[in-house]
């Protein structure tokens, strides 16, 4: 009966531009089959790197082909293929709407202007009573007391 041995495999792939990919796998190996499984696992881990960059993918795949491929056996690839989605269907517009169109809402009459509390302020242009807020606003912009309507006309 052979005893288990600790097997460690480490590789470094030069990706150029001062970049390297270093991968190490470690496991216990009782025989050659266990070692082969560890090598296959290393190959599957390497197959996941560089899929978004064609140059990186090329360098890693070259390393895998050159170093890890056993004669007569294909290289193990665990490459996840991109999912393809069916083309979107063009929907035809229905002749009649699914939800019946309701009658337009009746226009509500505009609320009548509320009488302004007697604050003692009046518009210096038309003589209308104005609120304290209107008086303050018109004083800021025009320097005199004006109602909203007269203030808007003066600003035009």
Buried (B, 14 or more C-beta within 10 A) or exposed (E): EEEEEEBEBEBEBEBEEEEEBEBEBEBEBEEEEBBEEBBBBBBBBBBEBBEEEEEBBEBBBEBBEEEBEEEEEEBBEEEEEEEEEEEEEEEEEEEEEEEEEEEEEEEEEEEEEEEBEEEEBBBBBEEBBBBEEBBEBBEEEBEBBBBBBBBEEEEE
